[in-house]
Amino acid sequence: MSRSPAFAAPLPLDVRLMNRLARLLLLLFVALLLGLVGKWLISQPTFTLETIRIDNELQHNNPVTLRANVAPKLTGNFFTLDLANTRQAFESLPWVRQAEVRREFPDRLRVRLVEHEPVAFWGTEFGSRLINTEGEVFEVNEGDVEAEELPLLHGPKAQAPEVLKAFRVLSPLFDTLDVPLVQLELTGRGSWRARLESGAMLELGVGQIDAIEQRTRRFLATVSQTSTRFGRNIESADLRYPNGYALKLRGVTTVSGPGKKQQITR
């Protein structure tokens, strides 16, 4: 005689709810306990940042000064330190263009810095503002640039890369005169001005860099002959004429009418 299978009676609803609630409370307790243990663990002195290591050699900064200036700005330990804020702290220092920071367990911060590479002073006079190889204007301490023998560039700050590009195009052209180009300015009206090491001032006019280069080449193709013939140094030149330029040599002028000076024109 076969027997029918026995089935366990389902638990009452209130019992099932109590079991689920108990499991949930257990999970919450475990999570809270792990959180407290983790908080206690990361607050231990073992993870306090003890060392800031600069991984690369620097030309304008030294590791001791960098650590002294940045360490007071850092908050937190190995786990809680904000790397973005730390990177900004390094990049706010003079000469530092870019910083890469990373943690090294258990108490070390490793830093790699890219410094600005200056190519010229920036502004109306030689001071603490410079422009780097990327055409970015940056500022350093006044005493850091006293020995820098760099040209002077000036113009609207947003056009600094264009001014640097123009200088790189024009500067080699003056090697034919053996008189270096030491200043280049782009005025707010878009006019270019230059000064040579000899003190000669050049009005290059308005226009794109290609047009300025063409005028300069035309000027340099004949000016050496003129300057040699008169045996004088160039005082100034105006290259804004469509088919020539006006040239003034030191000690050589012509007079047209009382008190009127007329420049020599090619």
Protein Blocks (a to p, Z undefined) as FASTA:
>chain_A
ZZdddddddddfklmmmmmmmmmmmmmmmmmmmmmmmmmmmmpmklpcfbdcdfbdcfkb
cfklmmmmmmmmpgcdfklpcfklmmmmmmmpghiabdcdddddfkbccddddddddfbd
cdjbdcfbdcdfkopacdddfklmmmpccddddddfklmmmmmmmmmmmmmmmmmnopac
fbdcddfkopacdddfkopacdebgcdfklmmmmmmmmmmmmmmmmmmnopacfbdcfkb
fkbccdddehiacdedehiacdddZZ
